[in-house]
Amino acid sequence: MTMSRTLRSLARLAAVSLAVGTTASTCTFSSGSGDSLSGVIFHFKMHGDVSGLQDFRAVTEDPEMLAAARAELRKPAHERNRFISGAIERGNGGHNVVWRWHFVPDGWQLTEAAIELCDGNALLVDQAVDYWVDVVGSFCPWGSYVAAEIGPAN
């Protein structure tokens, strides 16, 4: 991918992100299979990314994950050292609206260590969804952190 194409992609993602960023939390989401999504949506950022272009969202209703994510949110952002790690699927899942992939609801955890193979960022995954889903099988962006609790998924 050329630099200009990458920049155009990032600009498009920024525009979409701004357009849907605040409205997504008030909608009822569909997983694409006709089922409504339940749980709580959390917004993730990447340490050092002030643009917000690498932001993404994940859903859980697992009580342990809810408690872990909320515990991270009580810390200052620079002290949030637990990152998301888990299985991903194709499609935005109805909650990761600017991306062509999503974390499997309740299929992720917050961790302090993971293998390098699954490290990356949201744009890299979006550019090669089939590779990440079929070959890597998970996504564990080391620089990610819980940035906000968006609210209920339905």
N, C-alpha and C positions, 0 to 999 in steps of 0.2 A: 504494500500500500504506500502510495506516495505521501509526502509530508502535506501537500495541499489537500489531498483527499482526507487525510486524517484530521486536519484542522477543520475542514467542512463538516465532517462527521461529528466532531466535538461541538461545533457551533450549533448544529441541528439538535444534538442531544440537550444542549443548554437551553435552547428555545423551547423544546418539548418539556423539559424539566420545569421551567418557569411556568409554562402554561398549565401543567397538571399538578404541580407540587402541592398546593394547598387544598385542591378539591378532592384529591384521591382519598383522603382520610374520612370524608363524609359519605362515601359511596358504599353500596353493597357490592361486593366483588363476586365474580364467577370464576371458577377455576378453569373454565373452558369445557368442562365435561357436563355442564348443566347444574352442577352442585354449587351451592353457596359456600363461600369460604368462611370459616369461623376462626376465632382466635384474636390475637392482638398484633397489630402491625408495628414493627420497629424500623426506624430509619437508621441507616449506617453511612458513615463517612470514612474517608481515608485520611489518616494523619498526614499533614503536609499539603493536602489538596484544598487550597482556598477557593478554587473555582466551583466546587460542588459537582463537577462533571462526572465524577466517579461514584457518586452516591447511589445507593440501592436500598431496597426494602426486603424484609423477611417477616414471616408470620409464624406465630406459635400460640398454642393454648396449653402447652406443657407447663405445669406449675413450677417445676425446677428451673426451666428456661426463663419463665416470666420473672421469677425471683432473681436469677442471675443477671438478666438484662437490666432490671430496675436497680440492682445493687451497683452496677457499672454507672448508671445514670446519676447516682448520688455522688460520684467522684468528679473532680474537675476533668475536663476533656483530655488534658495532657497526661492524666494518670490512668486513663482507661486502657489497660494493656491486654485485655482479653479480646480476641478477635473471633469472628464467625467462621465456622468450618462445618461443611455438610454437603449432602447430596443436592445436585441441581437438576432441573428438568427444562425442556424446551418451553417456550412461551413465557409470557410475563406473569402467569398465574393469577392475573387480575389485581395484583398488588404491586408488582415491580414494573410499573407502567411504562417506563422509557426503555426497557431492555427486552431482548428476545429470549430471556432465560429467567429462572427464579429458583430460589432455595425451596426444597420440598418443605411444606409446612410441617413443623414438628420433626423435621429430619436434619436439624442443625443444632449446634451447640456453641458455646463460647469457650475458647481455650487460650492457652498461653504458648502452645507449641504445636507444630504440625510439619509434615514433610514438605520439602520445597516444591515438589511436583505440582501441588494444588495451589501454590501461591500465585498471585496475579492481581489483576484489577478488572473492574466491571467491563471496560471497553474491550480488553483482550478476550474475555469470555464471549462477549457479544459478537466479536469478529470471527470466532471459531466455535460456535455453540456445539456443533456435532462432535468436534474433538474433545471439548470439555465434558460433555455429557457421556459420550460413548467410550472414550479412552481414559481420561483422567478420572471421571466418575464423581468428582467432588470439587469444591472450590473453597479455598481457605486463604483469603487475602490477608496476609500478615499485618498490613498497615490499617486494617479496618477497625472501627470501634462503634459501639452503640452511641448514636448521637441524639436520638429522641424516641419517645413512645408516641406513635401517631394516634393510636386508639383502636377500638374494636374493628374487626374486618367486616362485620355485618351489623 
